[in-house]
């Protein structure tokens, strides 16, 4: 989906930022409330997951501005004046990559005047592919964080970028990465153990949109379909596609349909009713495109993956 009218909005925001830059010397975090502090590396991170990785690797050596809010879609984002100012002041701009932020990030960077180092955390990751819902062409799946081993690669990319930006604290970043990598290995092992406790015939997943492909591949589940059969949660569906999904759910005897925290549950609930299976929605929804707010069961990457796995296993038993 393309939105040329947003270029005008971004230009207007840039003008607001130019005014605010002359009015104050510091800025607040765009969405998460962290203050910009002196003596730390200023980092802007696009998504909730990437921001969490930066915080784990950077520790108290970084000040992180997170653009996308918890439980919000990273596929579309409208920059605020505070966000543009933070980007303009940042040493590093860390993104997920694989096109996830392409609808809004290039124009946002241009409007901000950013001249730091862009960091693409998808570098070095083997991407899975699928069909673009709108064009019918092959597209890369951007949801790389659903494989914890890929998060190790993403985190190492962040570690190296932080060392380039702040070489005097190289050992701190290395130690933080080593500690976080160990947690990711433990997470991966724990997820595999839980999924493997399910009978093979029950490891069938239907989600709100096609966001869990890397998880499915890593832990050997069967992808039956999604309410939105697209990598983007902004795609529109036809009645025939929904009917086809209901048919597949019945034929393959799927036990549950899973909602996602960043998407309305109504369509998933309708699919569940038509196919006669339970729907995991509301507070039990999976963390697909976004982490949850502070204090929730998914306010960090590690917690979100543990919650998702327990939810999936409990529903499919």
Short mmCIF file of the C-alpha atoms (twelve columns), coordinates in Angstrom:
data_MODEL
# 
_entry.id   MODEL 
# 
loop_
_atom_site.group_PDB 
_atom_site.id 
_atom_site.type_symbol 
_atom_site.label_atom_id 
_atom_site.label_alt_id 
_atom_site.label_comp_id 
_atom_site.label_asym_id 
_atom_site.label_seq_id 
_atom_site.Cartn_x 
_atom_site.Cartn_y 
_atom_site.Cartn_z 
_atom_site.pdbx_PDB_model_num 
ATOM 1   C CA . UNK A 1   0.000   0.000   0.000  1 
ATOM 2   C CA . UNK A 2   1.380   3.383   -0.957 1 
ATOM 3   C CA . UNK A 3   0.434   6.668   0.701  1 
ATOM 4   C CA . UNK A 4   1.944   9.636   -1.190 1 
ATOM 5   C CA . UNK A 5   -0.017  12.090  0.946  1 
ATOM 6   C CA . UNK A 6   2.243   11.219  3.863  1 
ATOM 7   C CA . UNK A 7   5.174   12.944  2.171  1 
ATOM 8   C CA . UNK A 8   3.416   16.237  2.799  1 
ATOM 9   C CA . UNK A 9   2.770   15.262  6.406  1 
ATOM 10  C CA . UNK A 10  6.424   14.330  6.886  1 
ATOM 11  C CA . UNK A 11  7.535   17.669  5.427  1 
ATOM 12  C CA . UNK A 12  5.249   19.467  7.842  1 
ATOM 13  C CA . UNK A 13  6.658   17.475  10.728 1 
ATOM 14  C CA . UNK A 14  10.158  18.333  9.627  1 
ATOM 15  C CA . UNK A 15  9.279   22.015  9.871  1 
ATOM 16  C CA . UNK A 16  7.964   21.481  13.393 1 
ATOM 17  C CA . UNK A 17  11.159  19.675  14.338 1 
ATOM 18  C CA . UNK A 18  13.314  22.476  12.949 1 
ATOM 19  C CA . UNK A 19  11.482  24.885  15.241 1 
ATOM 20  C CA . UNK A 20  11.715  22.603  18.274 1 
ATOM 21  C CA . UNK A 21  15.443  22.058  17.787 1 
ATOM 22  C CA . UNK A 22  16.044  25.759  18.349 1 
ATOM 23  C CA . UNK A 23  13.818  25.750  21.403 1 
ATOM 24  C CA . UNK A 24  15.411  22.959  23.439 1 
ATOM 25  C CA . UNK A 25  18.629  21.017  23.683 1 
ATOM 26  C CA . UNK A 26  17.274  17.592  24.634 1 
ATOM 27  C CA . UNK A 27  14.298  15.457  23.679 1 
ATOM 28  C CA . UNK A 28  12.197  12.740  25.227 1 
ATOM 29  C CA . UNK A 29  11.927  9.253   23.806 1 
ATOM 30  C CA . UNK A 30  9.328   9.268   21.038 1 
ATOM 31  C CA . UNK A 31  7.146   6.574   22.546 1 
ATOM 32  C CA . UNK A 32  8.734   4.761   25.479 1 
ATOM 33  C CA . UNK A 33  9.520   7.692   27.730 1 
ATOM 34  C CA . UNK A 34  13.317  7.316   28.033 1 
ATOM 35  C CA . UNK A 35  15.085  10.633  28.417 1 
ATOM 36  C CA . UNK A 36  17.951  11.511  26.109 1 
ATOM 37  C CA . UNK A 37  20.957  11.431  28.443 1 
ATOM 38  C CA . UNK A 38  24.426  12.883  28.133 1 
ATOM 39  C CA . UNK A 39  27.384  10.544  27.773 1 
ATOM 40  C CA . UNK A 40  25.433  7.678   26.188 1 
ATOM 41  C CA . UNK A 41  25.090  6.561   22.595 1 
ATOM 42  C CA . UNK A 42  21.820  7.873   21.200 1 
ATOM 43  C CA . UNK A 43  20.079  5.094   19.291 1 
ATOM 44  C CA . UNK A 44  16.750  5.155   17.485 1 
ATOM 45  C CA . UNK A 45  15.179  1.714   17.015 1 
ATOM 46  C CA . UNK A 46  12.208  1.243   14.735 1 
ATOM 47  C CA . UNK A 47  10.279  -1.687  16.216 1 
ATOM 48  C CA . UNK A 48  9.530   -2.927  19.705 1 
ATOM 49  C CA . UNK A 49  11.663  -6.031  19.192 1 
ATOM 50  C CA . UNK A 50  14.691  -4.220  17.778 1 
ATOM 51  C CA . UNK A 51  14.505  -1.663  20.592 1 
ATOM 52  C CA . UNK A 52  14.541  -4.501  23.131 1 
ATOM 53  C CA . UNK A 53  17.621  -6.035  21.493 1 
ATOM 54  C CA . UNK A 54  19.420  -2.687  21.585 1 
ATOM 55  C CA . UNK A 55  18.611  -2.251  25.276 1 
ATOM 56  C CA . UNK A 56  19.967  -5.706  26.066 1 
ATOM 57  C CA . UNK A 57  23.208  -5.208  24.142 1 
ATOM 58  C CA . UNK A 58  23.699  -1.545  24.983 1 
ATOM 59  C CA . UNK A 59  22.722  -1.634  28.652 1 
ATOM 60  C CA . UNK A 60  23.273  1.675   30.431 1 
ATOM 61  C CA . UNK A 61  25.663  2.822   27.692 1 
ATOM 62  C CA . UNK A 62  22.801  3.653   25.330 1 
ATOM 63  C CA . UNK A 63  19.743  5.891   25.258 1 
ATOM 64  C CA . UNK A 64  17.085  4.210   23.113 1 
ATOM 65  C CA . UNK A 65  14.267  5.966   21.297 1 
ATOM 66  C CA . UNK A 66  11.675  3.401   20.193 1 
ATOM 67  C CA . UNK A 67  9.459   4.504   17.319 1 
ATOM 68  C CA . UNK A 68  6.666   1.918   17.095 1 
ATOM 69  C CA . UNK A 69  4.545   1.663   20.224 1 
ATOM 70  C CA . UNK A 70  3.745   -1.647  21.974 1 
ATOM 71  C CA . UNK A 71  0.826   -3.568  20.450 1 
ATOM 72  C CA . UNK A 72  1.005   -1.409  17.308 1 
ATOM 73  C CA . UNK A 73  1.684   -2.486  13.743 1 
ATOM 74  C CA . UNK A 74  5.241   -1.841  12.474 1 
ATOM 75  C CA . UNK A 75  4.020   -2.066  8.878  1 
ATOM 76  C CA . UNK A 76  2.602   1.445   9.137  1 
ATOM 77  C CA . UNK A 77  3.803   4.265   11.342 1 
ATOM 78  C CA . UNK A 78  3.249   8.020   11.462 1 
ATOM 79  C CA . UNK A 79  6.277   9.975   12.745 1 
ATOM 80  C CA . UNK A 80  5.851   12.530  15.492 1 
ATOM 81  C CA . UNK A 81  7.926   15.693  15.850 1 
ATOM 82  C CA . UNK A 82  9.692   14.134  18.860 1 
ATOM 83  C CA . UNK A 83  10.540  11.048  16.795 1 
ATOM 84  C CA . UNK A 84  11.976  13.119  13.945 1 
ATOM 85  C CA . UNK A 85  14.065  15.144  16.361 1 
ATOM 86  C CA . UNK A 86  15.380  11.982  18.017 1 
ATOM 87  C CA . UNK A 87  16.331  10.499  14.621 1 
ATOM 88  C CA . UNK A 88  18.105  13.707  13.652 1 
ATOM 89  C CA . UNK A 89  20.195  13.534  16.845 1 
ATOM 90  C CA . UNK A 90  20.906  9.788   16.797 1 
ATOM 91  C CA . UNK A 91  24.280  8.175   16.245 1 
ATOM 92  C CA . UNK A 92  22.618  4.921   15.137 1 
ATOM 93  C CA . UNK A 93  19.276  4.167   13.509 1 
ATOM 94  C CA . UNK A 94  18.539  0.461   13.951 1 
ATOM 95  C CA . UNK A 95  15.848  -1.209  11.869 1 
ATOM 96  C CA . UNK A 96  14.461  -4.698  11.387 1 
ATOM 97  C CA . UNK A 97  14.881  -4.573  7.616  1 
ATOM 98  C CA . UNK A 98  13.461  -6.958  4.978  1 
ATOM 99  C CA . UNK A 99  11.081  -4.206  3.910  1 
ATOM 100 C CA . UNK A 100 9.146   -4.148  7.189  1 
ATOM 101 C CA . UNK A 101 9.556   -0.392  7.584  1 
ATOM 102 C CA . UNK A 102 9.763   0.572   3.903  1 
ATOM 103 C CA . UNK A 103 6.323   2.219   3.802  1 
ATOM 104 C CA . UNK A 104 7.385   4.941   6.229  1 
ATOM 105 C CA . UNK A 105 11.072  4.864   7.207  1 
ATOM 106 C CA . UNK A 106 12.788  6.385   4.114  1 
ATOM 107 C CA . UNK A 107 10.640  9.531   4.140  1 
ATOM 108 C CA . UNK A 108 10.968  9.752   7.931  1 
ATOM 109 C CA . UNK A 109 14.772  9.641   7.705  1 
ATOM 110 C CA . UNK A 110 14.748  12.258  4.971  1 
ATOM 111 C CA . UNK A 111 12.510  14.575  6.976  1 
ATOM 112 C CA . UNK A 112 14.694  14.212  10.094 1 
ATOM 113 C CA . UNK A 113 18.044  15.140  8.548  1 
ATOM 114 C CA . UNK A 114 19.636  11.998  10.002 1 
ATOM 115 C CA . UNK A 115 23.367  11.706  9.284  1 
ATOM 116 C CA . UNK A 116 24.343  8.866   11.635 1 
ATOM 117 C CA . UNK A 117 24.847  5.190   10.805 1 
ATOM 118 C CA . UNK A 118 21.871  3.111   9.629  1 
ATOM 119 C CA . UNK A 119 21.916  -0.458  10.980 1 
ATOM 120 C CA . UNK A 120 19.967  -3.220  9.215  1 
ATOM 121 C CA . UNK A 121 19.623  -6.124  11.647 1 
ATOM 122 C CA . UNK A 122 18.512  -8.536  8.921  1 
ATOM 123 C CA . UNK A 123 22.027  -8.610  7.451  1 
ATOM 124 C CA . UNK A 124 23.316  -12.184 7.244  1 
ATOM 125 C CA . UNK A 125 19.956  -13.872 7.786  1 
ATOM 126 C CA . UNK A 126 18.606  -16.456 5.349  1 
ATOM 127 C CA . UNK A 127 15.140  -15.222 4.439  1 
ATOM 128 C CA . UNK A 128 12.049  -17.290 3.786  1 
ATOM 129 C CA . UNK A 129 9.811   -16.274 0.923  1 
ATOM 130 C CA . UNK A 130 6.132   -16.178 0.141  1 
ATOM 131 C CA . UNK A 131 3.665   -14.519 -2.173 1 
ATOM 132 C CA . UNK A 132 2.903   -10.824 -1.924 1 
ATOM 133 C CA . UNK A 133 -0.872  -10.591 -1.455 1 
ATOM 134 C CA . UNK A 134 -1.264  -7.420  -3.542 1 
ATOM 135 C CA . UNK A 135 1.116   -8.104  -6.448 1 
ATOM 136 C CA . UNK A 136 1.177   -11.901 -6.572 1 
ATOM 137 C CA . UNK A 137 4.969   -11.735 -6.790 1 
ATOM 138 C CA . UNK A 138 7.486   -13.484 -4.536 1 
ATOM 139 C CA . UNK A 139 8.298   -11.501 -1.397 1 
ATOM 140 C CA . UNK A 140 10.677  -11.906 1.539  1 
ATOM 141 C CA . UNK A 141 9.165   -12.539 4.970  1 
ATOM 142 C CA . UNK A 142 10.245  -9.731  7.350  1 
ATOM 143 C CA . UNK A 143 9.252   -11.466 10.615 1 
ATOM 144 C CA . UNK A 144 12.779  -12.757 11.258 1 
ATOM 145 C CA . UNK A 145 12.678  -12.319 15.052 1 
ATOM 146 C CA . UNK A 146 10.377  -15.324 15.478 1 
ATOM 147 C CA . UNK A 147 13.479  -17.533 15.281 1 
ATOM 148 C CA . UNK A 148 15.651  -16.932 18.390 1 
ATOM 149 C CA . UNK A 149 18.772  -18.045 16.526 1 
ATOM 150 C CA . UNK A 150 18.170  -15.250 14.035 1 
ATOM 151 C CA . UNK A 151 17.832  -12.844 16.941 1 
ATOM 152 C CA . UNK A 152 21.385  -13.817 17.893 1 
ATOM 153 C CA . UNK A 153 22.489  -12.638 14.449 1 
ATOM 154 C CA . UNK A 154 20.465  -9.448  14.786 1 
ATOM 155 C CA . UNK A 155 21.939  -8.798  18.228 1 
ATOM 156 C CA . UNK A 156 25.477  -9.375  17.017 1 
ATOM 157 C CA . UNK A 157 24.898  -6.831  14.252 1 
ATOM 158 C CA . UNK A 158 23.774  -4.369  16.934 1 
ATOM 159 C CA . UNK A 159 26.805  -5.200  19.080 1 
ATOM 160 C CA . UNK A 160 29.193  -4.432  16.226 1 
ATOM 161 C CA . UNK A 161 27.419  -1.150  15.425 1 
ATOM 162 C CA . UNK A 162 27.608  -0.032  19.053 1 
ATOM 163 C CA . UNK A 163 31.316  -0.856  19.163 1 
ATOM 164 C CA . UNK A 164 31.866  1.253   16.051 1 
ATOM 165 C CA . UNK A 165 29.948  4.130   17.623 1 
ATOM 166 C CA . UNK A 166 31.530  3.783   21.068 1 
ATOM 167 C CA . UNK A 167 34.798  1.770   20.855 1 
ATOM 168 C CA . UNK A 168 35.923  2.728   24.365 1 
ATOM 169 C CA . UNK A 169 33.169  0.495   25.800 1 
ATOM 170 C CA . UNK A 170 33.744  -2.458  23.468 1 
ATOM 171 C CA . UNK A 171 34.112  -4.940  26.338 1 
ATOM 172 C CA . UNK A 172 30.757  -3.920  27.823 1 
ATOM 173 C CA . UNK A 173 28.922  -4.536  24.560 1 
ATOM 174 C CA . UNK A 174 30.702  -7.850  24.045 1 
ATOM 175 C CA . UNK A 175 29.826  -9.033  27.553 1 
ATOM 176 C CA . UNK A 176 26.196  -7.973  27.123 1 
ATOM 177 C CA . UNK A 177 25.950  -9.790  23.815 1 
ATOM 178 C CA . UNK A 178 27.456  -12.974 25.277 1 
ATOM 179 C CA . UNK A 179 24.960  -12.934 28.151 1 
ATOM 180 C CA . UNK A 180 21.981  -12.254 25.874 1 
ATOM 181 C CA . UNK A 181 23.054  -14.905 23.351 1 
ATOM 182 C CA . UNK A 182 23.063  -17.484 26.148 1 
ATOM 183 C CA . UNK A 183 19.484  -16.503 27.047 1 
ATOM 184 C CA . UNK A 184 18.452  -16.844 23.401 1 
ATOM 185 C CA . UNK A 185 19.990  -20.331 23.222 1 
ATOM 186 C CA . UNK A 186 18.085  -21.331 26.352 1 
ATOM 187 C CA . UNK A 187 14.878  -19.866 24.909 1 
ATOM 188 C CA . UNK A 188 15.334  -21.822 21.682 1 
ATOM 189 C CA . UNK A 189 15.884  -25.065 23.572 1 
ATOM 190 C CA . UNK A 190 12.878  -24.452 25.802 1 
ATOM 191 C CA . UNK A 191 10.547  -23.716 22.883 1 
ATOM 192 C CA . UNK A 192 11.662  -26.837 21.024 1 
ATOM 193 C CA . UNK A 193 11.007  -28.956 24.111 1 
ATOM 194 C CA . UNK A 194 7.485   -27.598 24.535 1 
ATOM 195 C CA . UNK A 195 6.519   -27.945 20.873 1 
ATOM 196 C CA . UNK A 196 7.955   -31.454 20.734 1 
ATOM 197 C CA . UNK A 197 5.639   -32.422 23.607 1 
ATOM 198 C CA . UNK A 198 2.716   -32.109 21.179 1 
ATOM 199 C CA . UNK A 199 1.747   -35.005 18.923 1 
ATOM 200 C CA . UNK A 200 2.928   -34.260 15.370 1 
ATOM 201 C CA . UNK A 201 -0.669  -34.244 14.054 1 
ATOM 202 C CA . UNK A 202 -1.618  -31.468 16.475 1 
ATOM 203 C CA . UNK A 203 1.170   -29.049 15.520 1 
ATOM 204 C CA . UNK A 204 -0.991  -27.017 13.150 1 
ATOM 205 C CA . UNK A 205 -1.079  -23.238 13.272 1 
ATOM 206 C CA . UNK A 206 -3.673  -20.710 12.087 1 
ATOM 207 C CA . UNK A 207 -2.907  -17.096 13.002 1 
ATOM 208 C CA . UNK A 208 -4.284  -13.633 12.313 1 
ATOM 209 C CA . UNK A 209 -1.734  -12.886 9.585  1 
ATOM 210 C CA . UNK A 210 1.262   -14.657 8.087  1 
ATOM 211 C CA . UNK A 211 3.776   -13.579 10.726 1 
ATOM 212 C CA . UNK A 212 4.994   -16.847 12.235 1 
ATOM 213 C CA . UNK A 213 6.739   -18.534 9.318  1 
ATOM 214 C CA . UNK A 214 10.195  -18.522 10.877 1 
ATOM 215 C CA . UNK A 215 8.777   -19.933 14.114 1 
ATOM 216 C CA . UNK A 216 6.923   -22.618 12.176 1 
ATOM 217 C CA . UNK A 217 10.040  -23.562 10.216 1 
ATOM 218 C CA . UNK A 218 12.307  -23.603 13.257 1 
ATOM 219 C CA . UNK A 219 10.037  -25.743 15.440 1 
ATOM 220 C CA . UNK A 220 8.494   -27.948 12.744 1 
ATOM 221 C CA . UNK A 221 4.856   -26.939 12.909 1 
ATOM 222 C CA . UNK A 222 2.433   -27.088 9.984  1 
ATOM 223 C CA . UNK A 223 1.170   -23.786 8.600  1 
ATOM 224 C CA . UNK A 224 -2.496  -24.248 7.697  1 
ATOM 225 C CA . UNK A 225 -3.203  -20.595 6.934  1 
ATOM 226 C CA . UNK A 226 -3.867  -17.154 8.340  1 
ATOM 227 C CA . UNK A 227 -6.878  -14.874 8.515  1 
ATOM 228 C CA . UNK A 228 -4.844  -12.332 6.516  1 
ATOM 229 C CA . UNK A 229 -2.795  -14.474 4.092  1 
ATOM 230 C CA . UNK A 230 -0.051  -11.896 3.766  1 
ATOM 231 C CA . UNK A 231 3.171   -10.787 5.470  1 
ATOM 232 C CA . UNK A 232 1.589   -7.358  5.958  1 
ATOM 233 C CA . UNK A 233 -1.260  -6.983  8.422  1 
ATOM 234 C CA . UNK A 234 -2.682  -4.196  6.230  1 
ATOM 235 C CA . UNK A 235 -3.847  -6.475  3.402  1 
ATOM 236 C CA . UNK A 236 -7.527  -6.810  2.542  1 
ATOM 237 C CA . UNK A 237 -9.266  -10.163 2.173  1 
ATOM 238 C CA . UNK A 238 -11.933 -11.591 -0.076 1 
ATOM 239 C CA . UNK A 239 -14.826 -13.726 1.085  1 
ATOM 240 C CA . UNK A 240 -13.541 -16.652 -0.995 1 
ATOM 241 C CA . UNK A 241 -10.202 -16.568 0.818  1 
ATOM 242 C CA . UNK A 242 -11.933 -16.723 4.181  1 
ATOM 243 C CA . UNK A 243 -14.160 -19.575 3.013  1 
ATOM 244 C CA . UNK A 244 -11.086 -21.427 1.796  1 
ATOM 245 C CA . UNK A 245 -9.405  -21.036 5.197  1 
ATOM 246 C CA . UNK A 246 -12.475 -22.374 7.010  1 
ATOM 247 C CA . UNK A 247 -12.441 -25.383 4.691  1 
ATOM 248 C CA . UNK A 248 -8.758  -26.096 5.403  1 
ATOM 249 C CA . UNK A 249 -9.277  -25.779 9.166  1 
ATOM 250 C CA . UNK A 250 -12.080 -28.334 9.075  1 
ATOM 251 C CA . UNK A 251 -10.285 -30.699 6.714  1 
ATOM 252 C CA . UNK A 252 -7.021  -30.690 8.665  1 
ATOM 253 C CA . UNK A 253 -8.792  -30.817 12.051 1 
ATOM 254 C CA . UNK A 254 -7.051  -27.765 13.407 1 
ATOM 255 C CA . UNK A 255 -7.735  -27.251 17.105 1 
ATOM 256 C CA . UNK A 256 -7.455  -23.471 17.467 1 
ATOM 257 C CA . UNK A 257 -7.212  -20.126 15.701 1 
ATOM 258 C CA . UNK A 258 -4.849  -17.597 17.275 1 
ATOM 259 C CA . UNK A 259 -5.409  -13.855 17.375 1 
ATOM 260 C CA . UNK A 260 -2.589  -11.312 17.629 1 
ATOM 261 C CA . UNK A 261 -2.240  -8.432  20.055 1 
ATOM 262 C CA . UNK A 262 -1.657  -5.836  17.313 1 
ATOM 263 C CA . UNK A 263 -4.765  -6.801  15.308 1 
ATOM 264 C CA . UNK A 264 -8.519  -6.666  16.025 1 
ATOM 265 C CA . UNK A 265 -9.871  -10.133 16.913 1 
ATOM 266 C CA . UNK A 266 -13.229 -9.934  15.102 1 
ATOM 267 C CA . UNK A 267 -12.294 -11.709 11.877 1 
ATOM 268 C CA . UNK A 268 -10.362 -14.429 13.687 1 
ATOM 269 C CA . UNK A 269 -13.362 -14.969 15.954 1 
ATOM 270 C CA . UNK A 270 -15.662 -15.218 12.939 1 
ATOM 271 C CA . UNK A 271 -13.357 -17.800 11.345 1 
ATOM 272 C CA . UNK A 272 -13.399 -19.775 14.589 1 
ATOM 273 C CA . UNK A 273 -17.184 -19.767 14.738 1 
ATOM 274 C CA . UNK A 274 -17.539 -20.860 11.120 1 
ATOM 275 C CA . UNK A 275 -15.000 -23.648 11.466 1 
ATOM 276 C CA . UNK A 276 -16.167 -24.771 14.904 1 
ATOM 277 C CA . UNK A 277 -12.843 -24.404 16.710 1 
ATOM 278 C CA . UNK A 278 -11.754 -22.339 19.689 1 
ATOM 279 C CA . UNK A 279 -10.241 -18.904 19.174 1 
ATOM 280 C CA . UNK A 280 -7.401  -17.668 21.353 1 
ATOM 281 C CA . UNK A 281 -7.943  -13.896 21.423 1 
ATOM 282 C CA . UNK A 282 -8.089  -10.961 23.820 1 
ATOM 283 C CA . UNK A 283 -5.531  -11.199 26.633 1 
ATOM 284 C CA . UNK A 284 -4.428  -14.587 25.338 1 
ATOM 285 C CA . UNK A 285 -3.515  -13.324 21.858 1 
ATOM 286 C CA . UNK A 286 -0.076  -14.027 20.442 1 
ATOM 287 C CA . UNK A 287 2.600   -11.369 20.219 1 
ATOM 288 C CA . UNK A 288 3.076   -11.341 16.464 1 
ATOM 289 C CA . UNK A 289 4.268   -8.009  15.072 1 
ATOM 290 C CA . UNK A 290 4.794   -6.214  18.357 1 
ATOM 291 C CA . UNK A 291 5.811   -6.682  21.966 1 
ATOM 292 C CA . UNK A 292 3.381   -5.671  24.685 1 
ATOM 293 C CA . UNK A 293 3.387   -2.652  26.996 1 
ATOM 294 C CA . UNK A 294 5.464   -2.574  30.162 1 
ATOM 295 C CA . UNK A 295 4.081   -4.950  32.758 1 
ATOM 296 C CA . UNK A 296 2.402   -7.238  30.212 1 
ATOM 297 C CA . UNK A 297 3.232   -10.891 29.589 1 
ATOM 298 C CA . UNK A 298 5.111   -9.879  26.437 1 
ATOM 299 C CA . UNK A 299 6.952   -6.689  27.361 1 
ATOM 300 C CA . UNK A 300 10.309  -8.190  26.350 1 
ATOM 301 C CA . UNK A 301 11.251  -10.412 23.446 1 
ATOM 302 C CA . UNK A 302 12.151  -13.351 25.691 1 
ATOM 303 C CA . UNK A 303 8.868   -13.113 27.611 1 
ATOM 304 C CA . UNK A 304 6.810   -12.738 24.431 1 
ATOM 305 C CA . UNK A 305 8.266   -15.890 22.893 1 
ATOM 306 C CA . UNK A 306 7.757   -17.862 26.085 1 
ATOM 307 C CA . UNK A 307 4.171   -16.632 26.323 1 
ATOM 308 C CA . UNK A 308 3.455   -17.449 22.666 1 
ATOM 309 C CA . UNK A 309 4.814   -20.957 23.021 1 
ATOM 310 C CA . UNK A 310 2.912   -21.739 26.216 1 
ATOM 311 C CA . UNK A 311 -0.275  -20.335 24.651 1 
ATOM 312 C CA . UNK A 312 0.143   -22.397 21.479 1 
ATOM 313 C CA . UNK A 313 0.948   -25.624 23.311 1 
ATOM 314 C CA . UNK A 314 -1.902  -25.250 25.821 1 
ATOM 315 C CA . UNK A 315 -4.410  -24.585 23.015 1 
ATOM 316 C CA . UNK A 316 -3.265  -27.454 20.808 1 
ATOM 317 C CA . UNK A 317 -3.022  -30.158 23.474 1 
# 
